[in-house]
């Protein structure tokens, strides 16, 4: 689940991740790339879900609030980074296509 709110000075994301594998996931990070109107990266946010240690079938939640460069924000890309550095792209939001 992912809830997005566009704010007058940026945006916020509240979400939940679910470990659908049979293995434990450790040190997963949520990566939010903030993009400008040229779809160039303005910023990158790294957030750890709570809990950061996910057993098989377990869920964790996360929250991101971004309020910098707000006049330049065009959208965001949400992905996950595993403990070995592998990045898994997930979703693009608002003005990003």
C-alpha positions as CSV (number, residue, x, y, z in Angstrom):
1,X,0.0,0.0,0.0
2,X,1.2,3.5,-0.8
3,X,-0.4,6.8,0.2
4,X,0.8,10.0,-1.6
5,X,0.1,13.6,-0.6
6,X,1.2,16.6,-2.6
7,X,1.8,19.4,-0.2
8,X,2.3,23.1,-0.9
9,X,6.0,22.8,0.0
10,X,6.7,19.2,-1.2
11,X,5.1,15.8,-0.7
12,X,4.8,12.9,1.7
13,X,4.6,9.2,1.2
14,X,3.3,6.6,3.7
15,X,3.6,3.0,2.7
16,X,3.8,-0.6,3.6
17,X,6.1,-3.3,2.2
18,X,5.5,-7.0,2.4
19,X,8.1,-9.8,2.3
20,X,6.6,-12.2,-0.2
21,X,9.6,-14.4,-0.2
22,X,10.4,-17.4,1.9
23,X,13.6,-15.8,3.2
24,X,14.2,-13.2,5.8
25,X,15.0,-9.7,4.5
26,X,17.5,-7.6,6.5
27,X,18.5,-4.0,6.0
28,X,16.0,-3.2,3.3
29,X,15.9,0.5,2.4
30,X,13.2,2.5,0.6
31,X,14.8,4.7,-2.0
32,X,12.9,7.8,-3.2
33,X,14.4,9.7,-6.1
34,X,13.0,13.2,-6.4
35,X,12.9,14.4,-10.0
36,X,12.7,17.8,-11.6
37,X,10.8,18.8,-14.8
38,X,13.5,17.3,-17.0
39,X,13.2,14.1,-15.1
40,X,16.7,14.6,-13.7
41,X,17.3,13.6,-10.1
42,X,17.2,16.5,-7.6
43,X,17.6,14.4,-4.5
44,X,17.6,10.9,-3.2
45,X,16.1,9.9,0.1
46,X,16.9,6.6,1.9
47,X,14.4,5.4,4.5
48,X,14.4,2.2,6.6
49,X,11.1,0.5,7.2
50,X,9.9,-0.4,10.7
51,X,10.8,-3.1,11.4
52,X,13.9,-3.3,9.3
53,X,14.1,-7.1,9.8
54,X,11.4,-8.8,7.8
55,X,10.6,-12.5,8.3
56,X,8.8,-14.3,5.4
57,X,5.2,-13.0,5.1
58,X,5.9,-10.0,7.5
59,X,5.0,-6.4,6.6
60,X,6.8,-3.2,7.6
61,X,5.8,0.5,7.2
62,X,7.6,3.6,6.1
63,X,7.1,7.3,5.9
64,X,8.8,10.0,3.8
65,X,8.3,13.8,3.9
66,X,10.1,15.9,1.4
67,X,10.0,19.7,1.6
68,X,13.1,20.9,-0.3
69,X,13.4,22.3,-3.8
70,X,9.6,22.2,-3.8
71,X,9.3,24.6,-6.7
72,X,11.3,22.3,-8.9
73,X,9.7,18.9,-8.0
74,X,8.1,17.1,-11.0
75,X,7.7,13.7,-9.5
76,X,9.4,10.8,-7.7
77,X,10.5,7.2,-8.3
78,X,10.2,4.7,-5.5
79,X,12.4,1.7,-5.3
80,X,13.8,-0.7,-2.8
81,X,17.4,-1.5,-2.1
82,X,18.4,-4.9,-0.6
83,X,21.3,-5.4,1.9
84,X,23.5,-6.5,-1.0
85,X,22.8,-3.2,-2.9
86,X,20.4,-4.6,-5.5
87,X,17.8,-2.0,-6.5
88,X,14.3,-3.0,-7.3
89,X,12.3,-0.3,-9.1
90,X,8.7,-0.1,-7.9
91,X,6.6,2.9,-8.9
92,X,6.7,6.4,-10.4
93,X,4.5,9.1,-8.9
94,X,2.6,12.2,-9.8
95,X,3.9,14.0,-13.0
96,X,6.4,11.3,-13.9
97,X,5.3,8.9,-16.7
